[in-house]
Amino acid sequence: MQYFRFLSMGLFILMLGCNPSNPTTDLDDLEHLVSRIKQRYAPDKRVKLFAIEGVQNPDKTLVLQGKTTEKEALSALLDSLQARDILFDNQVRVLPDTAVGNLQYAVGRNSVLNIRSKPKHSAELGTQGLLGMPLRVLDKQGDFYQVQTPDQYISWVDKGGITRMDEASFNQWEKQTKVLFTQITGWVYESTAPKQAVSDIVFGGKLVYLDENEDFFKVKYPDNRIGYLKKSESVLYADWQAQLSVSPENMLAAGNGLMGVPYLWGGTSTKGMDCSGFTKTVYLMNGFIIPRDASQQVLVGDIIDENLQFEGLEVGDLLFFGKKATSDSKQKVTHVGMWIGDKRFIHASGNVHISSIDPNDTLYDEFNVNRYLGSKRYLNSNDPGIIDLKKPRKIKG
């Protein structure tokens, strides 16, 4: 298999190296090559970076600038430039690099991390992280770090939201026994007399287990703060994993438990969520990490209801909505919800609420019914894009 992989890459480079019939400048060649290689190795910039451009020196040397997370893609580009006899100076940064040094891992230290599209507080909210969430640190700009979440989403978080670690410290954090907060929202207290809070916490927050008594878990934050969680609101993470049982009833209970949570563009927490943040959270509550955005979620799972008749759907299936393909444009997925049976689905729009596909139902959603694009089944799917938390996993190094 390794032989065929290298053969495939060689043929790809050879194809890119062929000189076009019309003469072009080296910069034109570079733009063409970057576009082709990006399409093959890093088509989705939300999860893989390949941002490379060039400047031509007076001596005709092409200076390559930019950054990437994909070493193989960069190698393909360099080999293709050599095949075209183009002189170049490679200054492309392969992330993570010296900008973050040895502290290439991090753990969320706030109840919710606001992870933004650009390294500034005024930038659009891209996604969110949770207390105790493991992250890869890729780059640094000012007071912001570019991080990659467990669902591979790449964006920027301010330094106050995370505790950075080297690999040894991170591995030690990952190995320690954890306590999981299981309610929609609550508090971590300074003592077993629940008066003063250390911080708030939302569902999915994880802290290190230190000790316990009849009513409380003693826990530690990634920055070494100490607190206490009520046992009635939390559970040992290993126990939660062991008792996970995915069923229509549990999927429905998770969805109903989020009813009324306000809509927040980029939100994936119980403080506020967008449509794909809602489906992502429902699946997290049932032990799965799924892709971040609706346009990514539609790419995994098993296709059902190919005739777009809302037929054969089961509780937990994801319904996708948006702009249908035309002769001039591709399909565009812009919204997602979860099927709950009885011709109804739950979704986040304005807030988390129930809608119906039945014209005779008072909850009939004509707008979304008319832009229905199809459905996907995640439960019992073997798609590698759906991460089962019951199975061991490792943050990419």
VENQUI-V648273 format. One record per residue. RES is the residue in one letter. OMEGA is omega in whole degrees, 0 to 359 (* if undefined). Layout:
BEGIN
res=<RES & RES>
omega=<OMEGA & OMEGA>
END
This chain:
BEGIN
res=<M & Q & Y & F & R & F & L & S & M & G & L & F & I & L & M & L & G & C & N & P & S & N & P & T & T & D & L & D & D & L & E & H & L & V & S & R & I & K & Q & R & Y & A & P & D & K & R & V & K & L & F & A & I & E & G & V & Q & N & P & D & K & T & L & V & L & Q & G & K & T & T & E & K & E & A & L & S & A & L & L & D & S & L & Q & A & R & D & I & L & F & D & N & Q & V & R & V & L & P & D & T & A & V & G & N & L & Q & Y & A & V & G & R & N & S & V & L & N & I & R & S & K & P & K & H & S & A & E & L & G & T & Q & G & L & L & G & M & P & L & R & V & L & D & K & Q & G & D & F & Y & Q & V & Q & T & P & D & Q & Y & I & S & W & V & D & K & G & G & I & T & R & M & D & E & A & S & F & N & Q & W & E & K & Q & T & K & V & L & F & T & Q & I & T & G & W & V & Y & E & S & T & A & P & K & Q & A & V & S & D & I & V & F & G & G & K & L & V & Y & L & D & E & N & E & D & F & F & K & V & K & Y & P & D & N & R & I & G & Y & L & K & K & S & E & S & V & L & Y & A & D & W & Q & A & Q & L & S & V & S & P & E & N & M & L & A & A & G & N & G & L & M & G & V & P & Y & L & W & G & G & T & S & T & K & G & M & D & C & S & G & F & T & K & T & V & Y & L & M & N & G & F & I & I & P & R & D & A & S & Q & Q & V & L & V & G & D & I & I & D & E & N & L & Q & F & E & G & L & E & V & G & D & L & L & F & F & G & K & K & A & T & S & D & S & K & Q & K & V & T & H & V & G & M & W & I & G & D & K & R & F & I & H & A & S & G & N & V & H & I & S & S & I & D & P & N & D & T & L & Y & D & E & F & N & V & N & R & Y & L & G & S & K & R & Y & L & N & S & N & D & P & G & I & I & D & L & K & K & P & R & K & I & K & G>
omega=<180 & 180 & 182 & 178 & 179 & 177 & 179 & 180 & 179 & 178 & 179 & 180 & 179 & 179 & 179 & 184 & 181 & 180 & 178 & 183 & 180 & 180 & 178 & 175 & 178 & 179 & 176 & 178 & 181 & 180 & 179 & 182 & 180 & 180 & 181 & 182 & 178 & 179 & 182 & 189 & 185 & 185 & 182 & 184 & 178 & 183 & 178 & 182 & 172 & 183 & 187 & 175 & 184 & 173 & 183 & 177 & 177 & 180 & 177 & 176 & 179 & 180 & 180 & 181 & 179 & 181 & 180 & 171 & 189 & 181 & 182 & 179 & 178 & 177 & 178 & 179 & 181 & 179 & 180 & 177 & 177 & 179 & 179 & 181 & 178 & 177 & 182 & 175 & 184 & 176 & 181 & 178 & 173 & 186 & 355 & 181 & 187 & 179 & 179 & 177 & 182 & 182 & 187 & 177 & 178 & 176 & 179 & 182 & 177 & 181 & 177 & 176 & 174 & 186 & 193 & 184 & 179 & 184 & 175 & 185 & 181 & 182 & 179 & 175 & 182 & 179 & 177 & 172 & 183 & 176 & 180 & 181 & 177 & 183 & 168 & 178 & 187 & 189 & 180 & 174 & 184 & 180 & 182 & 176 & 174 & 186 & 176 & 184 & 179 & 176 & 174 & 181 & 183 & 177 & 191 & 178 & 179 & 188 & 182 & 183 & 187 & 168 & 182 & 184 & 168 & 187 & 182 & 180 & 180 & 179 & 177 & 177 & 182 & 184 & 185 & 178 & 184 & 171 & 181 & 175 & 190 & 180 & 179 & 177 & 181 & 187 & 166 & 188 & 179 & 181 & 179 & 168 & 192 & 180 & 181 & 181 & 168 & 176 & 169 & 180 & 179 & 180 & 178 & 177 & 181 & 177 & 182 & 177 & 175 & 185 & 178 & 167 & 185 & 188 & 188 & 164 & 170 & 188 & 179 & 176 & 177 & 177 & 173 & 170 & 181 & 178 & 182 & 177 & 176 & 178 & 179 & 182 & 185 & 184 & 172 & 186 & 180 & 177 & 177 & 178 & 184 & 184 & 178 & 178 & 184 & 181 & 176 & 181 & 181 & 176 & 180 & 180 & 179 & 179 & 180 & 180 & 180 & 181 & 176 & 177 & 186 & 177 & 176 & 178 & 181 & 183 & 176 & 183 & 181 & 172 & 182 & 184 & 172 & 188 & 180 & 173 & 177 & 181 & 178 & 181 & 178 & 180 & 175 & 179 & 177 & 171 & 180 & 169 & 181 & 181 & 188 & 190 & 179 & 180 & 173 & 180 & 181 & 183 & 180 & 182 & 184 & 182 & 173 & 178 & 182 & 181 & 177 & 180 & 184 & 182 & 177 & 182 & 178 & 179 & 181 & 177 & 179 & 178 & 183 & 184 & 177 & 183 & 182 & 181 & 174 & 178 & 183 & 185 & 179 & 173 & 179 & 179 & 182 & 184 & 180 & 175 & 181 & 179 & 179 & 180 & 180 & 178 & 182 & 175 & 176 & 178 & 179 & 176 & 191 & 167 & 178 & 182 & 181 & 173 & 183 & 174 & 184 & 180 & 181 & 180 & 178 & 180 & 182 & 182 & 184 & 182 & 182 & 177 & 183 & 178 & 179 & 183 & 182 & 184 & 177 & 176 & 179 & 183 & 182 & 175 & 178 & 182 & 181 & 178 & 177 & 186 & 180 & 183 & 176 & 182 & 181 & 178 & 182 & 175 & 183 & 177 & *>
END
